[in-house]
Amino acid sequence: MRATVVGAGLAGCEAAWQLAQAGVEVALIDMKPAKKTPAHVLNTPAELVCSNSLRSDQIENAVGILKEEMRLLGSLILTAAAENRVPAGGSLAVDREGFSRTVEAMLRSHALIHMICREMDAIPDGPCVVATGPLTSAPMADAIAALIGSDLLYFHDAVAPIIAAESIDMTRAFRGSRYGRGEDYINCPMTREEYDAFYGALIAAEQAPLHDFETIRVFEGCMPIEEIARRGYHTMAFGPLRPTGFRDKLGKRPFAVVQLRQDNSAATLYNIVGFQTRLKFGEQKRVFSMIPGLERAEFVRYGVMHRNTYIDSPRCLAANYRFRDREDLYFAGQITGVEGYVESAASGLLAGLSLARRLSGLPEPDFGRETMIGAMAAYVFDPGLTRLDPMNANLGLLSPLPEEIRGRRERGRAMAARSLTAVESWIREIEGSDDDVF
């Protein structure tokens, strides 16, 4: 059995791994390192182009549930993440370069995976997973548009800047996590006067122009910090700069707090949490240097804004991300309308596993809306959607519990228990059968 996976982002790498683990020979095709998009820097696969965080590891949270499901199903991405973890409190954050190298090493060491550098301008014949991501190159985007017979959906995404750790003034900043839960973050506290000056400078700063698009749609989770500020004076202080759970060096609660998260294992780089932006580079240096502790910050990467491309999945896809009009073709990753690193990898896992079982003449997994991996897929191909908006994993996607449970954490844990029981049941069923594809 043979299959092709186009795109070596998180979804494509996960899909290739699942296919190969099921005994399918895989050609994993990506245009890197010969050609890169403006958002890519590394030559290796599974590059994290925005944050280095895979978000919460708490089981009562939706993304925490999703990760536990993926671990049960043998996720490549979460295996590599575990090996490259950096401190981030209750979240799973990684050294992005080490993570990418680990994914590449695991792929290249698999006897059934062949990595090929080539820019594709057509969808391959035969069994295939297309996981070209939100930064799909123009020739491939044209091929997809021709296939689906409808317009693509265009969004924009923003990236936060990264600064050198040694340039942070620790006489003003302090280490700590909310409510004293460790010292994984560097925190820059603001007084009301400092916040006021920063707010005024931020909303007046000059933004970089966006080309080739008449309208701009930005996923809410990646909203530029300057756009958040424009929604109102207190919006940042109740959002990414909220001071809840903090006391400064004098034991006082700050008016606002800017958090910096470790970006590599050596702890030499930190990203500014929640500071996605499309300000001009000079303006980023000027305005963000107003943050206490960052007056002399060295910016090793400025924030940028780039185009994200999504297909009209409710009209194009069937169960488990399969293309409606071709039984051996699947899509995966952010191009389908899932949003986030973990969600993208999860879609690749499900698409790869589903294609492998289809090639073996076996029924595809049906995880249903009681599991997060099934609920995410069900949202994407829901024909009742009149407009597809990118979606992170969230508890609202899951089927309601049969009984009412008070308390968000308690409800989340109950949903997690139900979800993991369903995945474990499917695994036991497969292991107890004559199937050799899992």
C-alpha positions in Angstrom: 0.0 0.0 0.0 1.2 3.5 -0.9 0.0 7.0 -0.2 1.2 10.6 -0.7 1.1 13.4 1.9 1.5 16.9 0.6 2.8 19.3 3.2 5.2 18.7 6.1 3.7 20.9 8.7 2.3 19.5 11.9 -0.8 17.9 10.2 1.2 16.4 7.3 3.9 15.0 9.5 1.3 13.4 11.8 -0.7 12.0 8.9 2.5 10.5 7.3 3.4 9.0 10.7 0.0 7.4 11.2 0.0 5.9 7.7 3.5 4.5 8.0 2.8 3.1 11.5 -0.2 1.2 9.9 2.1 -0.3 7.2 1.5 2.2 4.4 4.5 3.4 2.4 4.4 7.2 2.3 5.9 9.9 0.1 5.9 13.1 2.3 6.3 16.0 -0.1 7.1 19.6 0.9 8.7 22.5 -0.9 11.0 23.3 2.0 13.9 23.8 2.2 14.2 24.8 -1.5 11.3 27.3 -1.1 9.8 28.9 1.9 6.8 31.2 2.7 7.5 34.6 4.3 6.5 33.2 7.7 8.9 30.2 7.6 12.5 30.3 8.8 13.6 26.7 9.5 14.7 24.2 6.9 13.1 21.3 8.9 9.5 20.1 9.0 6.8 20.8 11.6 7.9 24.4 12.1 6.0 26.4 14.7 5.7 29.7 12.9 3.7 31.6 15.6 3.9 30.8 19.3 6.0 27.9 20.7 3.1 26.9 23.0 0.8 23.9 22.5 -1.3 25.4 25.2 -2.8 23.9 28.3 -1.9 20.4 29.6 -4.7 20.5 32.2 -7.1 17.6 31.5 -10.2 19.7 32.3 -9.4 22.0 29.3 -10.5 21.1 25.8 -7.0 21.2 24.3 -5.8 19.1 27.3 -8.4 16.5 26.5 -7.4 16.5 22.8 -3.8 16.0 23.7 -4.6 13.0 25.9 -6.6 11.4 23.1 -3.7 11.9 20.7 -1.2 10.4 23.2 -3.4 7.3 23.4 -3.4 7.1 19.6 0.4 7.3 19.3 0.9 10.9 18.2 4.2 11.8 16.6 3.8 15.5 17.4 3.2 15.0 21.1 6.1 12.5 21.4 8.4 15.1 19.8 6.9 17.9 22.0 7.6 15.9 25.2 11.3 15.5 24.3 11.6 19.3 23.7 9.5 20.7 26.5 10.4 24.0 28.1 9.0 25.5 31.3 5.5 27.1 30.8 3.5 26.5 33.9 0.5 24.4 33.2 1.0 24.6 29.4 3.0 22.5 27.0 5.6 24.8 25.3 8.6 23.6 23.4 12.0 24.6 22.0 10.8 25.2 18.5 14.0 24.3 16.7 14.6 21.2 18.8 11.0 20.1 18.3 11.3 20.5 14.6 14.6 18.5 14.4 13.1 15.7 16.5 10.1 15.4 14.2 12.4 15.2 11.2 14.6 12.6 12.8 11.6 10.4 13.6 10.3 10.7 10.1 13.6 10.0 8.4 14.2 7.0 10.7 11.0 5.3 9.6 11.6 2.8 6.9 8.2 3.5 5.2 8.5 7.3 5.0 10.3 9.0 2.1 10.7 12.8 2.4 10.8 14.6 -0.9 11.5 18.3 -1.5 9.3 19.5 -4.3 6.8 22.3 -4.8 3.5 20.8 -5.9 1.2 22.4 -8.5 -1.3 19.6 -8.7 -3.1 17.2 -6.4 -1.6 13.7 -6.8 -3.5 10.8 -8.1 -4.0 7.9 -5.8 -4.4 7.8 -2.0 -3.4 11.2 -0.7 -3.6 13.6 2.3 -3.3 17.3 1.4 -2.0 19.2 4.4 -0.4 22.3 2.8 -1.5 24.5 5.6 -2.8 28.1 5.8 0.3 29.3 3.9 -0.4 27.1 0.8 1.7 28.2 -2.2 -0.1 29.9 -5.1 0.3 26.9 -7.6 -1.1 24.4 -5.1 -3.8 26.8 -3.9 -4.9 27.2 -7.6 -5.1 23.4 -7.9 -7.2 23.1 -4.8 -9.5 25.8 -5.9 -10.0 24.1 -9.3 -10.8 20.8 -7.5 -13.3 22.1 -5.0 -15.1 24.3 -7.6 -15.5 27.2 -5.2 -13.6 30.1 -3.8 -11.1 29.7 -1.0 -11.6 31.6 2.2 -8.8 34.0 3.0 -7.9 35.1 6.5 -5.0 36.8 8.1 -2.8 35.6 11.0 -0.4 37.5 13.2 2.9 36.5 14.9 4.3 37.8 18.2 7.9 39.2 18.5 10.7 37.3 20.2 13.4 39.0 22.3 16.8 38.1 23.7 16.6 37.1 27.4 19.8 38.9 28.3 18.3 42.2 27.2 15.4 42.0 29.7 15.8 44.3 32.7 15.2 42.0 35.6 15.4 44.9 38.1 11.9 45.8 36.8 10.6 42.4 35.6 10.1 39.4 37.8 9.7 35.7 37.5 6.5 33.9 38.4 3.2 32.3 37.3 -0.3 33.3 38.3 -1.2 32.5 41.9 2.4 31.6 42.7 2.4 28.4 40.6 6.1 28.3 39.8 8.4 30.7 38.1 8.1 29.8 34.4 7.3 33.2 33.0 9.0 36.6 33.1 6.5 39.3 34.0 6.6 43.0 33.3 4.2 44.8 35.6 2.6 48.1 34.7 1.3 50.9 36.8 -1.9 52.7 35.6 0.3 55.6 34.3 2.6 53.2 32.4 -0.4 51.4 30.9 -2.0 54.7 29.9 1.2 55.8 28.0 1.6 52.4 26.4 -2.1 52.2 25.3 -1.9 55.7 23.7 1.3 54.9 21.8 0.0 51.5 20.7 -3.3 52.6 19.1 -1.5 55.5 17.4 1.4 53.4 16.0 1.7 52.8 12.3 0.8 49.4 10.9 2.4 47.6 8.0 0.1 47.6 4.9 -1.6 44.4 3.7 -1.5 43.7 0.0 -3.8 41.9 -2.4 -6.8 41.7 -0.1 -9.8 44.1 0.0 -11.2 42.7 3.3 -9.4 41.4 6.4 -10.7 38.6 8.5 -8.5 37.7 11.5 -9.1 34.7 13.7 -10.0 35.9 17.2 -7.3 33.9 18.9 -4.6 35.6 16.8 -6.0 39.2 17.0 -3.1 41.7 16.8 -2.5 43.4 20.1 -3.2 46.9 18.6 -6.6 45.7 17.4 -7.4 44.4 20.9 -6.4 47.8 22.3 -8.7 49.6 19.8 -11.7 47.8 21.2 -11.4 49.8 24.4 -9.1 51.2 27.1 -9.5 48.2 29.4 -9.6 45.4 26.8 -5.9 44.5 27.1 -6.0 44.7 30.9 -8.9 42.2 30.9 -7.2 40.1 28.2 -3.5 39.3 27.5 -2.3 41.9 30.1 -4.7 40.9 32.9 -3.0 41.2 36.3 -5.1 38.5 38.0 -3.0 36.3 40.3 0.1 38.5 40.4 1.9 40.6 43.0 4.9 42.7 42.0 8.2 42.8 43.9 6.6 45.1 46.5 3.7 42.8 47.0 1.2 45.0 45.2 -1.1 44.0 42.4 -0.1 45.7 39.2 -2.6 47.5 37.0 -1.5 45.3 34.1 1.1 42.6 33.4 2.9 41.7 30.1 4.1 38.1 30.2 7.2 36.7 28.5 7.3 32.9 27.8 10.5 30.9 27.2 10.9 30.1 23.6 13.9 27.7 23.5 15.5 25.1 25.7 18.5 27.3 26.5 16.2 30.0 27.8 18.0 32.6 25.8 14.8 33.7 23.9 11.4 34.8 25.1 8.2 35.6 23.2 5.8 38.3 24.3 2.6 36.4 25.1 -0.5 37.6 23.3 1.5 40.3 21.3 0.7 39.2 17.8 1.0 42.3 15.7 1.2 43.9 12.3 2.9 47.1 13.4 5.9 48.2 11.3 9.1 46.9 12.7 10.4 50.3 13.8 7.1 50.9 15.6 7.3 47.6 17.4 10.7 48.6 18.7 9.5 52.0 19.8 6.2 51.0 21.4 7.1 47.6 22.9 10.2 49.1 24.5 7.8 51.2 26.6 6.9 48.0 28.5 8.7 48.1 31.9 11.7 45.8 31.7 11.9 45.9 27.9 13.4 49.4 27.6 16.6 47.9 26.1 15.0 44.8 24.6 16.8 43.2 21.7 14.3 42.0 19.2 15.6 38.8 17.4 12.3 38.5 15.5 9.6 41.1 15.0 6.0 40.2 14.7 4.5 39.8 11.3 1.1 39.3 9.7 0.5 36.8 6.9 -2.3 35.3 4.9 -4.0 32.1 6.0 -6.0 30.1 3.5 -8.9 27.8 4.3 -11.2 25.7 2.1 -15.0 25.7 2.4 -14.9 22.5 4.3 -18.7 22.1 5.1 -19.3 22.0 1.3 -16.1 19.9 0.5 -15.4 17.4 3.2 -17.1 14.3 4.6 -16.4 12.4 7.8 -12.8 12.3 9.1 -11.7 15.1 6.6 -12.3 13.0 3.5 -13.0 14.9 0.3 -16.6 14.3 -0.7 -16.0 13.6 -4.3 -13.0 11.3 -4.1 -12.7 8.5 -1.6 -9.0 8.3 -1.5 -8.3 12.0 -0.9 -8.2 13.7 2.5 -7.4 17.2 3.7 -5.9 18.0 7.1 -4.6 20.9 9.1 -5.5 24.5 9.3 -6.5 24.6 5.6 -9.6 22.6 6.7 -10.7 25.3 9.3 -9.3 23.8 12.5 -7.2 26.4 14.4 -4.1 25.8 16.5 -1.1 23.6 16.5 -2.7 20.7 18.4 -5.9 20.8 16.5 -3.9 20.7 13.2 -1.9 17.7 14.3 -5.1 16.0 15.5 -6.7 16.4 12.1 -3.6 14.9 10.5 -3.7 12.0 12.9 -7.4 11.3 12.1 -7.0 11.7 8.4 -3.9 9.5 8.2 -5.4 6.8 10.4 -8.7 6.9 8.4 -6.9 6.6 5.0 -4.8 3.7 6.3 -7.8 1.8 7.4 -9.7 2.6 4.2 -6.7 1.2 2.2 -6.9 -2.0 4.2 -10.6 -2.4 3.6 -11.4 -1.6 7.2 -14.0 0.8 8.7 -12.7 4.2 9.5 -12.8 5.2 13.2 -16.0 6.9 14.3 -15.0 8.7 17.5 -18.2 10.8 17.6 -18.8 14.1 19.4 -18.1 12.5 22.8 -14.4 12.8 21.9 -12.6 16.1 21.1 -10.8 14.6 18.0 -14.2 13.5 16.7 -16.0 16.7 17.7 -13.4 18.9 15.9 -13.9 16.9 12.7 -17.6 17.0 13.0 -17.6 20.8 13.3 -15.4 21.2 10.2 -17.6 19.1 7.8 -21.0 20.2 9.3 -23.1 21.0 6.2 -25.4 23.1 8.4 -22.7 25.8 8.7 -23.5 28.8 6.6 -20.0 30.3 7.2 -16.9 28.5 8.4 -14.9 30.3 11.1 -11.6 28.8 12.2 -12.2 26.9 15.5 -10.0 25.9 18.4 -10.8 22.9 20.5 -13.4 23.9 23.1 -15.8 22.0 25.4 -18.8 23.5 23.6 -18.1 21.2 20.6 -18.6 18.1 22.7 -21.9 16.4 23.2 -23.6 17.5 26.4 -23.2 15.3 29.5 -26.2 13.2 30.4 -26.4 14.9 33.8 -25.7 18.4 34.8 -22.4 19.0 36.6 -21.7 22.3 38.3 -18.3 23.9 38.1 -16.3 24.4 34.9 -13.4 22.2 36.1 -15.6 19.4 37.3 -17.6 19.5 34.1 -14.3 19.4 32.1 -13.0 16.4 34.0 -16.2 14.5 33.5 -16.1 15.2 29.7 -12.4 14.2 29.7 -13.2 10.9 31.4 -16.0 10.2 28.9 -13.8 11.1 26.0 -10.8 9.0 27.0 -13.0 6.1 27.8 -14.4 6.2 24.3 -10.9 6.3 22.7 -9.6 3.6 24.9 -12.6 1.4 24.1 -11.9 1.9 20.3 -8.3 0.9 20.8 -9.2 -2.2 22.8 -11.7 -3.2 20.1 -9.1 -2.9 17.4 -6.4 -4.7 19.4 -8.9 -7.5 20.1 -9.8 -7.9 16.4 -7.9 -9.3 13.5 -7.2 -5.7 12.2 -3.6 -4.9 11.8 -4.1 -1.2 11.2 -4.0 1.2 14.1 
